[in-house]
Amino acid sequence: MPYEADDYLARQLQTSGIDVSEKLDELLALTAPQNSQNLPLYRDMLNSVLRTAQADRNRWDAKIMLQTLREMEYAFSALEPFKNRRKVTVFGSARTPVNHSVYQLAKDLGAELARQDMMTITGAGGGIMAAAHEGAGLDHSLGLNIRLPFEQNANATLQGSTNLLSFKFFFLRKLFFVKEADALVLCPGGFGTLDEALEVLMLIQTGKSPLVPVVLLDEPNGSFWQDALAFIHKQLEGNGYILPSDMQLLRLVNSVDDAVGEITHFYANYHSSRWLNDRFVIRLQHPVQDHLITDLPKLFGDICKGGSFIQQQGPLADEGNEPDLSQLTRLTFAFNGRNHGRLRELLDTLNQSQHWLKST
């Protein structure tokens, strides 16, 4: 829906003898494909720029807007060649030395993800980031670097590569860490690692980011994440600041095999999900047996609005803009939009192979 300010802007410019709507249509006709479903969105973007120009904001505000749009367009373009590949974002300390056992763990993680044909995303620095990319190799690595006033070099795997993106703003870099991730693995680290861990959990818990595996990886007998989880259980869950089921949003593991196993199992049957009007749509590789569909409302009725039923079906009429997903089975229901820990439990149930109807 366009802002009321768009109509105000149009009236102001028409008073000056300019039909802004006509001019925008002419501009879009010269640049965007005329069959694009995004044309209304492009018009709104241009209107936002025009409103800013009309208000003549201060130079700092204008530069923030310019740099944000420029960096986002650059990132979308640079990441386009990798859009159909599964990607795992790996976080951890840039200060982890090469001879540390966690460094070797991260290196082995990158190598195993590459064997599973998944790409490894990191901040492109040293320590855990360098280790994960060293294991993955260039063809299975993406780096999202940050430009700082002091020198910030990329690690040896990505230096000078087209698989390396550089950002001015931390918030945009963090956006793409999460947006591009089909899973996240967090190794021990400092403030930055903890910041990423808590932000990712908050985004998933509130439904602002799609549900993906969040894996806490530590060395065997390591206590870094175990101590962090003890604090979360005692202080956050114990005081009612989070729901007990929110703890289902993350997994603690102590080996590369278990970390990668968590990720591959998550996508064993589950493919993706989306909201479609007031219905939540789960896309599956295999349909599930009828008796499970019958049982799901009893097992997960607490996350369904108004006792709504869960339905298994093919593509919905409003999904015509995603023809590449037409072969997938859908489960649809009125999700309450709140309890994403329980939603993760539902997905775990759907991923159990004994529930599938496999094609012959």
FIMAR-492701 format. One line per 3 residues: number of its first residue (from 1); their letters; for each residue x negated, y negated, z of N, C-alpha, C. Coordinates in steps of 0.2 Angstrom, whole numbers, plus 5000, padded with zeros to 4 digits. Example, Ala and Ser with C-alpha at 12.3 -4.5 7.8 and 13.67 -1.06 7.14 Angstrom:
<sites>
1) AS) 4934,5028,5039,4938,5022,5039,4934,5016,5039  4936,5011,5035,4932,5005,5036,4936,5000,5039 .
</sites>
This chain:
<sites>
1) MPY) 4996,5006,5000,5000,5000,5000,4996,4994,5000  4996,4989,4995,4992,4983,4995,4994,4979,5001  4988,4975,5003,4989,4970,5009,4994,4964,5007 .
4) EAD) 4997,4961,5012,5001,4956,5010,4996,4950,5008  4990,4950,5010,4985,4945,5008,4984,4945,5000  4985,4951,4997,4984,4952,4990,4989,4948,4987 .
7) DYL) 4996,4948,4989,5001,4944,4986,4999,4936,4987  4997,4935,4993,4995,4928,4994,4990,4925,4990  4985,4929,4989,4979,4928,4984,4982,4927,4977 .
10) ARQ) 4986,4931,4975,4989,4931,4968,4993,4924,4967  4997,4922,4972,5001,4916,4972,4996,4910,4972  4991,4910,4976,4986,4904,4976,4983,4904,4969 .
13) LQT) 4980,4909,4966,4977,4909,4960,4982,4907,4954  4988,4909,4955,4993,4907,4949,4994,4900,4950  4994,4897,4956,4995,4890,4957,4990,4886,4953 .
16) SGI) 4984,4889,4953,4978,4886,4950,4978,4887,4942  4983,4891,4940,4983,4893,4933,4980,4899,4931  4979,4903,4936,4975,4910,4935,4980,4915,4937 .
19) DVS) 4981,4920,4932,4985,4926,4934,4980,4932,4936  4979,4932,4943,4974,4937,4945,4976,4944,4943  4982,4946,4943,4984,4953,4942,4982,4954,4934 .
22) EKL) 4984,4950,4930,4982,4951,4923,4974,4951,4922  4971,4947,4926,4963,4947,4925,4960,4954,4928  4963,4956,4933,4961,4962,4936,4962,4968,4931 .
25) DEL) 4968,4968,4928,4970,4973,4923,4965,4973,4917  4963,4967,4915,4959,4966,4909,4952,4969,4911  4949,4967,4917,4943,4970,4919,4943,4977,4920 .
28) LAL) 4948,4980,4923,4948,4987,4924,4949,4991,4917  4952,4988,4912,4953,4991,4906,4946,4991,4902  4941,4987,4904,4935,4987,4901,4930,4992,4904 .
31) TAP) 4932,4994,4910,4927,4998,4914,4929,5005,4916  4935,5005,4919,4937,5012,4921,4941,5016,4916  4941,5022,4916,4945,5026,4912,4953,5025,4913 .
34) QNS) 4956,5024,4908,4963,5022,4909,4968,5027,4911  4966,5033,4911,4969,5039,4914,4967,5041,4921  4963,5036,4924,4960,5038,4931,4966,5037,4936 .
37) QNL) 4966,5042,4941,4971,5041,4946,4969,5036,4951  4963,5034,4951,4960,5029,4956,4961,5022,4954  4964,5020,4948,4965,5013,4946,4968,5009,4952 .
40) PLY) 4973,5011,4955,4976,5007,4961,4971,5006,4966  4967,5011,4968,4961,5010,4973,4956,5005,4970  4954,5005,4964,4949,5000,4961,4952,4993,4962 .
43) RDM) 4959,4992,4960,4962,4986,4961,4961,4983,4968  4963,4987,4973,4962,4985,4980,4955,4983,4982  4950,4987,4979,4943,4985,4981,4942,4978,4978 .
46) LNS) 4944,4977,4972,4942,4971,4969,4946,4965,4973  4952,4966,4975,4956,4961,4978,4952,4960,4985  4949,4965,4988,4946,4964,4994,4940,4959,4993 .
49) VLR) 4936,4960,4988,4931,4955,4986,4933,4948,4985  4939,4948,4981,4942,4941,4980,4944,4938,4986  4947,4941,4991,4949,4938,4997,4943,4936,5001 .
52) TAQ) 4938,4939,5001,4932,4937,5004,4929,4931,5001  4929,4931,4994,4927,4925,4991,4931,4919,4992  4938,4920,4992,4942,4915,4994,4941,4912,5001 .
55) ADR) 4940,4916,5005,4938,4914,5012,4931,4911,5013  4927,4912,5008,4920,4910,5008,4917,4911,5015  4916,4918,5017,4914,4920,5023,4906,4917,5024 .
58) NRW) 4904,4918,5030,4897,4916,5030,4892,4921,5027  4886,4919,5025,4881,4922,5021,4880,4929,5024  4879,4930,5030,4878,4936,5033,4883,4941,5032 .
61) DAK) 4890,4939,5033,4895,4943,5032,4896,4946,5024  4894,4941,5020,4894,4942,5013,4889,4947,5011  4883,4947,5014,4877,4951,5013,4879,4958,5015 .
64) IML) 4882,4959,5021,4884,4965,5024,4889,4969,5019  4894,4965,5017,4899,4968,5012,4895,4970,5006  4891,4966,5003,4887,4968,4997,4883,4974,4998 .
67) QTL) 4879,4974,5003,4874,4979,5004,4878,4986,5005  4884,4985,5009,4888,4991,5010,4891,4994,5004  4894,4990,5000,4896,4993,4993,4891,4995,4989 .
70) REM) 4885,4992,4988,4880,4994,4984,4877,5001,4986  4876,5001,4993,4873,5008,4995,4878,5014,4994  4884,5012,4995,4889,5018,4995,4889,5020,4987 .
73) EYA) 4890,5015,4983,4890,5017,4976,4884,5021,4974  4878,5019,4976,4872,5022,4975,4872,5029,4977  4874,5030,4984,4874,5037,4987,4879,5041,4983 .
76) FSA) 4885,5039,4981,4890,5043,4978,4886,5045,4971  4883,5041,4968,4880,5043,4961,4874,5048,4962  4870,5046,4967,4864,5051,4968,4866,5058,4970 .
79) LEP) 4872,5058,4974,4874,5065,4977,4879,5069,4972  4881,5065,4967,4885,5069,4962,4883,5075,4959  4876,5076,4957,4874,5082,4955,4874,5088,4960 .
82) FKN) 4875,5087,4966,4875,5092,4971,4882,5093,4974  4887,5090,4971,4894,5090,4974,4897,5097,4975  4895,5102,4971,4898,5109,4971,4894,5114,4975 .
85) RRK) 4889,5111,4979,4885,5116,4983,4886,5115,4990  4886,5120,4994,4887,5120,5001,4880,5117,5004  4882,5113,5009,4876,5109,5012,4876,5109,5020 .
88) VTV) 4871,5110,5023,4870,5110,5030,4866,5104,5033  4869,5100,5037,4865,5095,5040,4861,5097,5046  4855,5096,5046,4851,5098,5052,4848,5092,5056 .
91) FGS) 4849,5092,5062,4847,5087,5066,4842,5089,5071  4837,5085,5074,4832,5087,5079,4827,5082,5079  4822,5083,5084,4817,5078,5085,4812,5077,5080 .
94) ART) 4811,5071,5078,4805,5069,5073,4798,5070,5076  4798,5071,5083,4792,5072,5087,4790,5079,5088  4794,5083,5086,4792,5090,5087,4786,5092,5084 .
97) PVN) 4780,5094,5087,4774,5096,5084,4774,5102,5080  4770,5103,5075,4770,5108,5070,4769,5115,5074  4765,5115,5079,4763,5121,5083,4769,5123,5088 .
100) HSV) 4774,5119,5088,4780,5121,5093,4784,5126,5090  4786,5131,5095,4791,5136,5092,4797,5134,5089  4800,5128,5091,4806,5126,5088,4805,5123,5081 .
103) YQL) 4799,5121,5080,4797,5119,5073,4797,5125,5068  4795,5131,5071,4795,5137,5067,4802,5139,5066  4806,5138,5071,4813,5140,5071,4817,5136,5065 .
106) AKD) 4815,5130,5065,4819,5125,5060,4816,5127,5053  4810,5129,5052,4807,5131,5046,4811,5137,5044  4811,5142,5048,4815,5148,5046,4822,5147,5045 .
109) LGA) 4825,5142,5048,4832,5140,5047,4833,5138,5039  4828,5133,5038,4829,5130,5031,4828,5136,5026  4823,5141,5027,4822,5146,5022,4828,5151,5021 .
112) ELA) 4831,5152,5027,4837,5157,5027,4843,5153,5024  4844,5147,5025,4849,5143,5021,4848,5143,5014  4842,5142,5012,4841,5143,5005,4842,5149,5002 .
115) RQD) 4841,5155,5005,4842,5161,5003,4850,5162,5002  4854,5159,5006,4861,5159,5006,4863,5154,5001  4859,5151,4997,4860,5146,4992,4864,5140,4995 .
118) MMT) 4862,5138,5001,4865,5132,5004,4859,5127,5004  4861,5120,5004,4856,5115,5004,4855,5112,5011  4849,5110,5013,4848,5108,5019,4847,5100,5019 .
121) ITG) 4851,5096,5023,4851,5089,5023,4848,5087,5030  4843,5083,5030,4840,5080,5036,4839,5072,5035  4836,5069,5040,4834,5062,5039,4828,5061,5035 .
124) AGG) 4825,5066,5033,4819,5066,5028,4812,5064,5032  4812,5064,5039,4806,5062,5042,4802,5068,5044  4799,5067,5050,4794,5073,5052,4798,5077,5057 .
127) GIM) 4794,5081,5061,4796,5086,5066,4801,5091,5063  4807,5091,5066,4812,5096,5064,4814,5095,5057  4814,5089,5055,4817,5087,5048,4812,5090,5043 .
130) AAA) 4805,5089,5044,4800,5091,5040,4800,5099,5040  4801,5102,5046,4801,5109,5046,4807,5112,5042  4813,5110,5043,4818,5112,5039,4818,5112,5032 .
133) HEG) 4815,5106,5029,4814,5105,5022,4808,5109,5020  4803,5110,5024,4797,5115,5022,4800,5122,5020  4804,5124,5025,4807,5131,5024,4812,5131,5018 .
136) AGL) 4816,5126,5017,4821,5126,5012,4818,5125,5005  4812,5121,5004,4810,5120,4998,4813,5114,4994  4810,5111,4990,4813,5105,4987,4820,5106,4984 .
139) DHS) 4821,5111,4980,4827,5113,4976,4833,5114,4981  4832,5115,4987,4837,5116,4992,4837,5111,4998  4834,5105,4996,4833,5100,5001,4836,5093,4999 .
142) LGL) 4839,5090,5003,4842,5083,5002,4839,5079,5008  4837,5073,5007,4834,5069,5013,4838,5062,5012  4840,5060,5018,4844,5053,5019,4839,5049,5024 .
145) NIR) 4835,5045,5021,4830,5041,5024,4833,5035,5026  4829,5031,5031,4832,5025,5033,4826,5020,5032  4827,5014,5029,4822,5009,5028,4822,5005,5035 .
148) LPF) 4816,5004,5037,4814,5001,5044,4809,4995,5042  4809,4990,5047,4804,4985,5046,4797,4988,5046  4795,4993,5050,4789,4997,5050,4789,5002,5045 .
151) EQN) 4783,5005,5043,4783,5010,5038,4787,5017,5040  4791,5019,5036,4795,5025,5037,4794,5030,5031  4789,5034,5031,4788,5038,5026,4793,5045,5026 .
154) ANA) 4794,5047,5020,4798,5054,5020,4793,5059,5021  4795,5065,5022,4791,5071,5023,4788,5073,5017  4783,5077,5017,4780,5080,5011,4784,5083,5006 .
157) TLQ) 4789,5087,5008,4793,5090,5003,4797,5085,4999  4800,5080,5002,4804,5075,4998,4801,5069,4995  4795,5067,4997,4792,5061,4995,4791,5060,4988 .
160) GST) 4794,5055,4985,4794,5054,4978,4799,5058,4974  4804,5061,4977,4809,5066,4974,4815,5062,4973  4819,5064,4968,4826,5061,4967,4831,5064,4972 .
163) NLL) 4828,5069,4976,4833,5072,4981,4832,5068,4987  4829,5062,4987,4828,5058,4993,4832,5051,4992  4836,5050,4997,4840,5043,4996,4838,5039,5002 .
166) SFK) 4837,5033,5001,4835,5028,5006,4841,5023,5008  4842,5022,5014,4848,5018,5017,4845,5012,5021  4848,5006,5020,4847,5000,5024,4851,5001,5031 .
169) FFF) 4857,5003,5031,4861,5003,5037,4862,5010,5040  4861,5011,5046,4861,5017,5050,4868,5020,5049  4874,5016,5049,4880,5018,5049,4882,5021,5043 .
172) LRK) 4880,5019,5037,4881,5022,5031,4877,5029,5030  4871,5029,5033,4867,5035,5033,4871,5040,5037  4873,5038,5043,4877,5043,5047,4883,5045,5043 .
175) LFF) 4887,5041,5040,4893,5043,5036,4891,5049,5031  4886,5048,5028,4884,5053,5023,4881,5060,5026  4878,5059,5032,4876,5065,5035,4882,5070,5037 .
178) VKE) 4888,5066,5038,4894,5070,5040,4898,5072,5034  4899,5067,5030,4903,5068,5024,4901,5073,5019  4894,5074,5019,4891,5079,5014,4891,5086,5017 .
181) ADA) 4892,5087,5024,4890,5093,5027,4896,5098,5028  4894,5104,5026,4899,5109,5026,4898,5113,5033  4892,5111,5037,4891,5113,5043,4885,5109,5046 .
184) LVL) 4884,5109,5053,4879,5105,5056,4875,5109,5061  4869,5109,5061,4865,5113,5065,4860,5108,5069  4861,5108,5076,4857,5103,5080,4852,5107,5084 .
187) CPG) 4846,5105,5083,4840,5108,5087,4839,5103,5092  4834,5104,5097,4833,5100,5103,4830,5093,5100  4832,5088,5103,4829,5081,5101,4831,5076,5106 .
190) GFG) 4830,5070,5104,4830,5064,5109,4837,5060,5108  4837,5054,5109,4843,5050,5109,4847,5051,5103  4843,5050,5097,4846,5051,5090,4850,5057,5089 .
193) TLD) 4847,5063,5092,4850,5070,5091,4856,5070,5095  4856,5068,5101,4861,5068,5106,4867,5063,5103  4865,5057,5100,4870,5053,5097,4874,5056,5092 .
196) EAL) 4870,5060,5087,4873,5063,5082,4878,5069,5084  4875,5073,5089,4879,5078,5092,4886,5076,5094  4886,5071,5099,4892,5068,5102,4896,5065,5097 .
199) EVL) 4894,5061,5092,4898,5058,5087,4901,5063,5083  4898,5068,5080,4901,5073,5076,4906,5076,5080  4905,5078,5086,4910,5081,5090,4917,5077,5091 .
202) MLI) 4915,5070,5092,4921,5066,5093,4925,5065,5086  4921,5065,5081,4925,5064,5074,4929,5070,5073  4926,5076,5074,4930,5082,5073,4936,5083,5078 .
205) QTG) 4935,5081,5084,4940,5082,5089,4946,5077,5088  4944,5071,5085,4950,5067,5084,4953,5067,5077  4950,5072,5073,4953,5073,5066,4950,5068,5061 .
208) KSP) 4945,5064,5063,4943,5059,5058,4937,5062,5053  4935,5068,5055,4931,5072,5050,4933,5079,5050  4933,5082,5044,4935,5089,5043,4932,5094,5048 .
211) LVP) 4935,5099,5050,4933,5104,5054,4927,5108,5050  4921,5108,5053,4916,5112,5051,4912,5115,5056  4908,5120,5055,4904,5123,5061,4899,5118,5064 .
214) VVL) 4899,5118,5070,4894,5114,5074,4890,5118,5078  4883,5120,5076,4879,5125,5079,4874,5122,5083  4873,5123,5089,4867,5121,5094,4862,5127,5094 .
217) LDE) 4856,5125,5091,4851,5130,5090,4845,5129,5094  4843,5134,5098,4838,5133,5103,4834,5139,5102  4827,5139,5105,4823,5145,5105,4826,5150,5110 .
220) PNG) 4824,5156,5109,4826,5161,5114,4824,5159,5121  4828,5160,5126,4827,5157,5133,4826,5150,5134  4828,5146,5128,4827,5139,5129,4833,5136,5133 .
223) SFW) 4832,5131,5136,4837,5128,5141,4840,5121,5139  4837,5118,5133,4839,5112,5131,4847,5111,5130  4850,5115,5126,4857,5115,5125,4861,5118,5130 .
226) QDA) 4858,5123,5133,4862,5126,5139,4863,5121,5145  4858,5117,5146,4858,5112,5151,4863,5106,5149  4863,5105,5143,4868,5100,5140,4875,5102,5141 .
229) LAF) 4876,5109,5139,4883,5112,5139,4885,5112,5147  4881,5114,5151,4883,5114,5158,4885,5107,5161  4882,5102,5159,4884,5095,5160,4891,5094,5157 .
232) IHK) 4892,5096,5151,4899,5095,5148,4904,5099,5151  4903,5105,5153,4908,5109,5156,4910,5106,5163  4905,5104,5167,4906,5101,5173,4909,5094,5174 .
235) QLE) 4906,5090,5170,4908,5083,5170,4914,5081,5165  4914,5083,5159,4919,5081,5154,4925,5086,5155  4924,5092,5154,4929,5097,5155,4932,5097,5162 .
238) GNG) 4928,5097,5167,4930,5098,5174,4934,5092,5176  4933,5086,5173,4936,5080,5175,4942,5078,5170  4943,5083,5166,4949,5082,5161,4948,5077,5156 .
241) YIL) 4942,5075,5155,4940,5070,5149,4941,5074,5142  4940,5080,5142,4941,5084,5136,4945,5090,5137  4948,5093,5132,4952,5099,5133,4948,5105,5134 .
244) PSD) 4949,5110,5137,4945,5116,5137,4944,5119,5130  4949,5119,5126,4949,5121,5119,4944,5117,5115  4942,5111,5117,4937,5107,5113,4931,5110,5113 .
247) MQL) 4929,5115,5118,4923,5118,5118,4922,5123,5112  4928,5125,5109,4928,5129,5103,4925,5126,5097  4924,5119,5097,4921,5116,5092,4914,5116,5091 .
250) LRL) 4910,5120,5095,4903,5120,5095,4901,5127,5097  4895,5130,5095,4893,5136,5096,4885,5136,5098  4883,5139,5103,4876,5139,5105,4873,5146,5103 .
253) VNS) 4868,5145,5099,4864,5152,5097,4857,5151,5098  4853,5157,5098,4846,5157,5100,4842,5160,5094  4845,5161,5088,4841,5164,5083,4844,5161,5076 .
256) VDD) 4840,5161,5071,4842,5159,5064,4847,5163,5062  4847,5169,5062,4852,5174,5060,4859,5172,5063  4859,5171,5069,4865,5169,5072,4868,5162,5070 .
259) AVG) 4863,5158,5069,4865,5151,5066,4868,5151,5060  4865,5155,5055,4867,5155,5048,4874,5160,5048  4874,5165,5052,4880,5169,5053,4886,5165,5055 .
262) EIT) 4885,5160,5060,4891,5156,5061,4894,5152,5055  4889,5150,5051,4891,5146,5045,4894,5150,5040  4891,5156,5038,4894,5160,5033,4901,5163,5035 .
265) HFY) 4901,5165,5042,4908,5168,5044,4913,5163,5044  4912,5156,5045,4917,5151,5045,4920,5151,5038  4916,5152,5033,4918,5152,5026,4920,5159,5023 .
268) ANY) 4920,5164,5027,4922,5170,5025,4928,5171,5021  4934,5167,5024,4940,5167,5020,4942,5160,5020  4941,5156,5025,4943,5148,5024,4939,5145,5019 .
271) HSS) 4942,5141,5015,4939,5137,5010,4938,5129,5012  4944,5126,5013,4945,5119,5015,4952,5118,5017  4953,5111,5019,4959,5109,5021,4961,5102,5020 .
274) RWL) 4967,5100,5020,4969,5093,5019,4976,5092,5022  4977,5085,5023,4984,5083,5025,4988,5082,5018  4994,5084,5018,4998,5082,5012,5005,5080,5015 .
277) NDR) 5006,5073,5015,5011,5070,5018,5011,5072,5025  5016,5076,5028,5016,5078,5035,5014,5085,5036  5012,5088,5031,5010,5095,5031,5002,5096,5031 .
280) FVI) 5000,5101,5035,4993,5102,5035,4992,5108,5031  4987,5108,5026,4986,5113,5021,4979,5116,5022  4979,5123,5024,4973,5127,5024,4972,5131,5018 .
283) RLQ) 4967,5130,5014,4965,5134,5008,4961,5140,5010  4963,5146,5007,4960,5152,5009,4958,5156,5003  4952,5159,5003,4949,5163,4998,4954,5169,4996 .
286) HPV) 4957,5172,5002,4961,5178,5001,4968,5177,5005  4973,5179,5002,4979,5179,5006,4979,5183,5012  4983,5182,5017,4983,5186,5023,4989,5190,5024 .
289) QDH) 4989,5196,5028,4994,5200,5028,5000,5197,5031  5006,5199,5029,5013,5197,5031,5013,5197,5039  5011,5202,5042,5012,5203,5049,5008,5198,5053 .
292) LIT) 5003,5195,5050,4999,5190,5053,5003,5184,5053  5006,5182,5047,5010,5176,5046,5015,5176,5051  5018,5182,5052,5024,5183,5057,5021,5181,5064 .
295) DLP) 5015,5183,5066,5012,5182,5072,5010,5175,5074  5008,5172,5069,5004,5166,5070,5008,5160,5074  5015,5160,5073,5018,5155,5077,5018,5157,5084 .
298) KLF) 5018,5163,5086,5018,5165,5093,5011,5164,5095  5006,5165,5091,4999,5164,5094,4997,5157,5094  4999,5153,5089,4997,5146,5089,5003,5141,5088 .
301) GDI) 5008,5143,5091,5014,5138,5091,5013,5132,5095  5008,5132,5100,5007,5126,5103,5004,5120,5099  5001,5122,5093,4998,5116,5089,5003,5114,5083 .
304) CKG) 5009,5117,5083,5014,5116,5078,5019,5111,5081  5021,5106,5077,5026,5101,5079,5033,5105,5079  5036,5104,5084,5043,5106,5084,5045,5113,5083 .
307) GSF) 5040,5117,5084,5041,5124,5083,5041,5126,5076  5038,5122,5072,5038,5123,5064,5035,5130,5063  5037,5133,5057,5034,5139,5055,5028,5138,5051 .
310) IQQ) 5024,5143,5050,5018,5143,5046,5019,5147,5039  5018,5144,5034,5020,5147,5027,5014,5148,5023  5014,5154,5020,5009,5156,5015,5012,5155,5008 .
313) QGP) 5008,5152,5004,5010,5150,4997,5005,5148,4992  5006,5147,4986,5002,5145,4981,5001,5137,4981  4998,5134,4976,4997,5127,4976,5003,5123,4977 .
316) LAD) 5003,5117,4980,5009,5113,4981,5010,5108,4975  5016,5106,4974,5017,5102,4968,5013,5095,4968  5011,5093,4974,5008,5086,4975,5000,5088,4975 .
319) EGN) 4998,5094,4973,4991,5095,4973,4988,5095,4966  4992,5092,4961,4990,5093,4954,4983,5089,4953  4981,5085,4957,4974,5082,4956,4968,5086,4958 .
322) EPD) 4969,5092,4960,4964,5097,4962,4965,5104,4958  4964,5103,4951,4966,5110,4948,4960,5115,4949  4954,5113,4951,4949,5118,4952,4950,5122,4958 .
325) LSQ) 4955,5120,4962,4957,5124,4968,4964,5128,4968  4966,5128,4961,4973,5131,4960,4973,5138,4962  4967,5142,4962,4967,5149,4963,4968,5151,4970 .
328) LTR) 4967,5146,4975,4967,5148,4982,4974,5148,4985  4974,5153,4990,4980,5153,4994,4981,5147,4999  4987,5145,5000,4988,5140,5005,4992,5143,5011 .
331) LTF) 4990,5140,5017,4994,5141,5023,4996,5133,5025  5003,5132,5026,5005,5125,5027,5009,5126,5034  5008,5120,5038,5012,5120,5044,5012,5112,5046 .
334) AFN) 5016,5111,5051,5016,5104,5054,5011,5104,5060  5005,5103,5058,5000,5103,5064,5001,5096,5068  5000,5097,5074,5001,5091,5079,4995,5086,5078 .
337) GRN) 4990,5088,5075,4985,5083,5073,4980,5081,5079  4981,5085,5085,4978,5083,5091,4973,5089,5093  4975,5095,5093,4971,5100,5096,4967,5104,5091 .
340) HGR) 4961,5101,5089,4957,5104,5084,4953,5110,5087  4952,5110,5093,4949,5116,5096,4953,5122,5095  4959,5122,5096,4964,5127,5094,4964,5128,5087 .
343) LRE) 4964,5123,5083,4964,5124,5075,4958,5128,5073  4952,5127,5077,4946,5131,5075,4948,5138,5077  4951,5140,5082,4953,5147,5084,4957,5150,5079 .
346) LLD) 4962,5146,5076,4966,5148,5070,4962,5150,5064  4957,5146,5063,4953,5148,5057,4949,5154,5058  4946,5155,5064,4943,5161,5066,4947,5167,5065 .
349) TLN) 4953,5166,5067,4958,5172,5066,4959,5173,5058  4960,5168,5054,4960,5169,5047,4954,5172,5044  4948,5171,5047,4942,5173,5044,4941,5181,5046 .
352) QSQ) 4945,5184,5050,4944,5191,5051,4946,5195,5045  4941,5199,5043,4943,5202,5036,4949,5208,5037  4950,5210,5043,4955,5215,5044,4962,5212,5042 .
355) HWL) 4962,5205,5042,4969,5202,5041,4970,5200,5034  4965,5201,5029,4966,5199,5022,4969,5204,5018  4972,5201,5013,4975,5205,5007,4970,5204,5002 .
358) KST) 4966,5209,5001,4960,5208,4996,4963,5210,4989  4961,5207,4984,4963,5208,4977,4960,5214,4975  4963,5218,4971,4960,5225,4968,4957,5224,4961 .
</sites>
